Amino acid sequence: MTIGIIGLGFVGLTFAVAAAKQGFIVYGVEKNNYIHKCLSENRAHFFEPGLDRLIEKHMNHNLFCVGKFPEDVKFDAFVITVGTPLQEGKKEPDFGYIVSALDAIKHIYTGAELIILRSTVSVGTTRSVVLPTLEKMVEKDNAIVPMVSMCPERTVEGKAIEELVTLPQIISGNSNEALEKAQGIFRRITPYVVEAGSLEEAELVKLYCNVYRDMDFALANVLNSAAQTFGIDGKSVIKNANLGYNRSNIAGPGFVAGPCLAFKGVPETSDLRGSSSVNIAKKLKKKGYVLRLHDFIAGDKDMRNLGLGEVFHNLNEACAGICAMLVLNNCRQYHSFSFSQDIYGAKILDVWDCCDELKEKGYTRTIGNMWIEEGL
């Protein structure tokens, strides 16, 4: 089977590689020149464990990055992975990216290909935006009914390659034929699929999986704040509430934000979009602080492009002579990191309670009891 993927960002590229790994012939279209450059060097433009090795194995064999879908190739399906952000200054979604994605196939779309939407969209988008656009493409042939399937992406960044072939995939279709074609694709990728009753049901599943996860962290933060009003360590409350009690799985408190909650270091990801760490850094810079930035995983170029401060490879060099350090990411490497004497004397907020060496010396404060140093 041959599939075309429109958009080779975090969602599109991991899906493209997972499909290529399972024997599909995959063509990906991407407008971003930097992404093209990275793929020409057999690497991704972001960090995902094992991804670069798979790109190197499949690129230009059964995985191709192109500027335009070739007209001499017969495609079985096209997968749309572009985003639908809110319109600037409004609370309405911007469908421009989806329409643009569909425009990328109009020169070869015949109506026989399945169109799969993997994006997070508002309920009704697949039927009210995607389907009418496809109908206009084939309106000269009234016998053709476009096939559309909403199959939402639900992987976590840092484990996408693993989860694409282990998690159940939600599929749907606007017809039995569309549903059967979606089955034929996803059953080659994952052990089992879950059939949603409609396009709208699949959209709703995706939205509320996101809402559930966000509310899980919100509950933890509210519980933590409530505990602190009584002078109690919120993290201790959560630990004891969960211990040996399988009906309680309260998350730990902390800052969360961005696509796939991009605060995290476990699993590792280089995604900085909407990161709470970036938002906090912006506020500190606005208050006049001179910032030094360090991240074990995020790329130097992406960090420099933030325009927030000097980027350091060496954490101890970044810490030399500082007045304060904020650890806003729970990357595993912080647990074993050995700090130099330069750090002692600085105020430290270890949000995720992960700097073991400093914690053993009773040196850090954690989000378990929200600490706000006056003036910081």
C-alpha positions in Angstrom: 0.0 0.0 0.0 1.1 3.5 -0.7 0.2 6.5 1.5 0.8 10.2 1.3 1.3 12.2 4.5 0.7 16.0 4.5 2.8 17.6 7.2 6.0 16.0 8.6 5.9 17.6 12.0 5.9 15.7 15.3 2.7 13.8 14.4 3.3 13.3 10.7 6.9 12.2 10.7 6.5 9.7 13.5 3.5 8.2 11.7 5.4 8.2 8.4 8.3 6.3 9.9 6.1 3.8 11.8 4.2 3.1 8.5 7.4 2.7 6.6 8.7 0.3 9.2 5.6 -1.9 8.6 6.2 -2.0 4.9 4.1 0.8 3.5 5.5 3.0 0.7 5.3 6.5 2.2 5.5 9.9 0.6 5.6 12.9 2.9 5.0 16.5 1.8 6.3 19.3 3.9 6.7 23.0 3.2 9.2 23.8 5.9 12.7 24.0 4.4 14.5 23.2 7.7 12.5 20.0 8.0 13.5 19.1 4.4 17.2 19.8 5.2 17.1 17.6 8.3 15.5 14.7 6.5 18.0 15.0 3.7 20.6 14.4 6.4 18.6 11.3 7.6 17.6 12.9 10.8 14.5 14.4 12.4 14.1 18.1 13.3 13.2 17.0 16.9 14.3 14.4 19.4 12.5 11.1 19.6 14.3 8.0 20.8 15.1 5.7 17.9 13.6 7.9 15.2 16.8 9.0 13.4 17.9 5.3 13.1 14.6 4.4 11.4 14.8 7.5 9.1 18.2 6.5 8.0 17.0 2.9 7.3 13.9 3.8 5.3 14.6 7.2 3.7 14.7 6.9 -0.1 13.9 3.2 0.1 10.2 3.2 1.0 10.1 6.6 2.7 10.3 9.8 0.6 10.2 13.5 1.5 8.9 15.5 -1.5 7.8 19.0 -2.2 4.8 17.7 -4.2 3.1 14.4 -4.5 4.2 12.6 -7.8 1.5 12.2 -10.4 2.8 8.8 -11.6 2.2 7.1 -8.2 -1.1 5.5 -7.3 -1.9 6.3 -3.7 -4.3 4.3 -1.5 -4.7 7.0 1.2 -3.6 10.5 2.2 -3.1 11.4 5.9 -3.5 14.9 7.1 -1.5 15.8 10.2 -1.5 19.6 10.2 -2.8 21.6 13.2 -5.9 23.7 13.7 -4.8 26.5 16.0 -7.3 29.2 17.2 -7.6 32.3 15.0 -5.5 35.1 16.4 -7.4 37.1 18.9 -10.5 34.8 18.6 -11.8 31.6 20.1 -12.6 30.0 16.7 -10.4 27.4 15.1 -8.4 28.3 12.0 -9.1 25.6 9.3 -6.7 27.2 6.8 -4.0 24.6 7.4 -6.4 21.8 6.7 -7.7 23.4 3.5 -4.1 24.0 2.4 -3.3 20.4 3.1 -6.2 19.3 0.9 -5.0 21.6 -1.8 -1.7 19.7 -1.8 -3.5 16.6 -3.2 -6.0 18.2 -5.7 -3.7 17.5 -8.7 -3.9 13.8 -8.1 -7.0 13.1 -6.0 -9.5 11.0 -7.8 -12.0 10.2 -5.0 -10.8 6.6 -4.8 -8.2 7.4 -2.1 -9.1 7.4 1.6 -8.5 10.7 3.3 -7.4 10.2 7.0 -7.5 13.1 9.5 -5.1 12.7 12.4 -5.3 16.2 13.7 -6.9 17.4 16.9 -10.0 19.2 15.7 -13.3 20.6 17.0 -16.3 18.2 16.7 -17.8 18.3 13.2 -14.6 19.4 11.4 -14.1 16.2 9.4 -17.7 16.2 8.1 -18.2 20.0 7.7 -14.8 21.1 6.4 -12.8 18.1 5.0 -15.7 16.3 3.3 -17.2 19.3 1.4 -13.7 20.4 0.2 -13.2 16.9 -1.3 -16.7 16.9 -2.8 -15.8 20.1 -4.7 -12.6 18.4 -6.1 -14.7 15.6 -7.7 -17.9 17.5 -8.3 -17.7 16.8 -12.1 -18.3 13.1 -11.4 -21.5 12.8 -9.4 -21.0 9.1 -8.9 -17.9 9.6 -6.7 -18.5 9.8 -2.9 -15.3 10.8 -1.1 -14.1 8.5 1.6 -13.0 10.2 4.9 -11.8 8.7 8.1 -11.1 10.4 11.4 -8.3 8.4 13.1 -6.9 10.7 15.9 -3.3 10.6 17.0 -2.9 9.8 20.8 0.8 9.2 21.3 3.0 10.9 23.8 6.1 12.7 22.5 9.2 10.8 23.4 7.4 7.4 23.0 5.5 8.0 19.7 7.3 5.2 17.7 6.7 2.7 20.5 3.1 3.7 21.1 2.1 3.8 17.4 2.5 0.1 17.3 1.2 -0.8 20.7 -1.7 1.5 21.5 -5.2 0.8 20.1 -6.0 3.2 17.3 -9.4 4.9 17.1 -10.8 4.7 13.6 -14.0 5.9 11.9 -15.4 6.5 8.5 -18.1 8.3 6.6 -19.0 5.0 4.9 -18.4 1.3 5.3 -15.9 1.4 2.5 -13.9 4.2 4.3 -14.1 2.2 7.5 -12.8 -1.0 5.8 -9.9 0.9 4.2 -9.0 2.5 7.5 -9.1 -1.0 9.1 -6.7 -2.3 6.4 -4.2 0.4 7.1 -4.2 0.5 10.9 -4.3 -3.2 11.4 -0.9 -3.4 9.7 0.5 -0.9 12.2 -1.1 -1.7 15.5 -2.4 -5.0 17.2 -5.9 -3.8 17.4 -8.2 -0.9 16.4 -11.3 0.6 18.0 -14.2 1.5 15.7 -15.9 4.7 16.6 -19.6 4.9 15.6 -19.1 8.1 13.6 -16.6 10.7 12.5 -17.8 13.0 15.3 -17.4 10.2 17.9 -13.7 9.8 17.0 -13.2 13.6 17.2 -14.8 13.6 20.6 -12.7 10.7 21.8 -9.5 12.7 21.0 -10.7 15.9 22.5 -11.7 14.4 25.8 -8.6 12.2 26.1 -6.7 15.5 26.1 -9.2 17.1 28.5 -8.9 14.1 30.9 -5.1 14.3 31.0 -5.2 18.1 31.5 -7.8 17.8 34.3 -5.7 15.1 36.0 -2.8 17.5 36.5 -5.2 20.4 37.3 -6.7 18.2 40.2 -3.2 17.5 41.5 -2.3 21.3 41.6 -5.6 22.2 43.3 -5.1 19.4 45.9 -1.5 20.7 46.4 -2.7 24.2 47.0 -5.4 23.1 49.4 -2.9 21.1 51.4 -0.6 24.1 51.7 -3.4 26.2 53.3 -3.1 23.7 56.2 0.6 23.7 56.2 0.8 20.2 54.7 3.1 18.9 52.0 0.9 18.4 49.0 3.3 15.8 47.5 3.1 13.7 50.6 -0.7 13.8 50.5 -0.7 12.6 47.0 1.9 9.8 47.6 -0.1 8.5 50.6 -3.4 8.7 48.8 -2.1 6.6 45.9 -0.1 4.1 47.9 -1.6 0.6 47.5 -5.0 2.0 46.6 -5.8 1.2 43.0 -8.7 3.5 42.8 -6.5 6.6 43.2 -3.8 7.5 40.7 -3.5 11.2 41.4 -0.7 12.9 39.3 2.1 14.9 40.9 1.7 18.7 41.0 3.6 20.9 38.7 3.6 23.3 35.8 2.0 21.9 32.6 1.4 23.5 29.2 1.7 23.1 25.5 1.0 20.3 23.0 1.4 16.9 24.7 2.1 18.8 27.9 5.6 19.9 26.8 7.0 20.6 30.2 8.3 17.1 30.5 11.6 15.4 30.5 10.1 11.9 30.9 9.8 10.6 28.2 12.4 12.9 26.7 11.3 15.4 24.1 12.8 18.5 22.4 9.4 20.1 21.8 9.3 23.7 23.2 5.9 24.7 21.8 3.8 26.3 24.5 6.2 25.1 27.2 5.5 26.4 30.7 9.3 26.8 31.2 9.4 29.2 28.3 6.5 31.2 29.6 8.1 31.5 33.0 11.5 32.5 31.4 9.7 35.2 29.4 8.2 36.6 32.6 11.5 36.6 34.4 13.3 38.3 31.5 10.5 41.0 31.5 11.3 41.6 35.1 14.9 42.3 34.2 16.6 39.1 35.1 19.6 38.0 33.0 18.9 34.4 32.0 21.1 31.4 31.2 19.3 28.5 29.5 20.1 24.8 29.6 18.3 21.7 28.5 19.7 18.2 28.0 17.5 17.4 25.0 16.2 20.6 23.3 18.2 21.8 20.4 20.5 24.8 20.7 19.0 26.5 17.6 15.5 26.2 19.0 16.6 27.6 22.4 18.5 30.5 20.9 15.5 31.3 18.7 13.6 32.0 21.9 15.7 35.1 22.4 15.6 34.7 26.2 19.3 34.4 27.1 22.6 32.6 26.5 22.4 28.9 25.8 24.8 26.5 27.6 25.8 22.9 26.9 27.5 22.5 30.3 25.1 22.9 33.2 27.9 23.8 35.7 29.1 26.5 33.4 25.6 27.9 33.2 25.4 27.9 37.0 28.6 29.7 37.7 28.0 32.9 39.7 24.1 32.7 39.4 21.8 34.1 42.1 19.1 31.5 41.5 18.4 28.3 39.5 15.0 27.1 38.4 14.7 23.4 37.4 11.5 23.3 35.3 11.9 19.9 33.6 12.1 16.4 35.0 14.7 15.0 32.6 16.3 11.9 34.1 19.8 13.4 33.7 19.1 15.9 36.5 18.8 13.0 39.0 22.4 11.9 38.6 24.0 15.3 37.8 26.9 16.3 40.0 26.9 20.1 40.6 30.0 22.1 41.2 30.6 24.3 44.2 29.5 27.3 42.1 25.8 26.4 42.7 26.1 26.7 46.5 24.9 30.0 47.7 22.2 30.3 45.0 18.5 29.9 45.6 17.1 26.8 43.9 13.6 25.9 43.0 13.5 22.2 41.8 10.0 22.0 40.5 10.0 18.3 39.9 12.1 17.3 42.9 14.7 15.6 40.7 18.1 17.0 41.6 19.0 14.1 43.9 22.5 15.4 44.9 21.1 18.8 46.1 18.0 17.2 47.6 20.2 14.9 49.8 21.9 18.0 51.2 18.5 19.6 52.0 19.3 22.4 49.6 16.4 22.6 47.2 12.8 23.6 47.6 10.2 21.7 45.5 6.7 22.4 44.1 5.4 20.1 46.8 5.2 23.2 48.9 5.0 25.9 46.4 7.9 28.2 47.1 7.9 31.8 45.9 11.0 33.7 47.0 10.3 37.3 47.6 11.5 39.2 44.6 12.0 36.2 42.4 
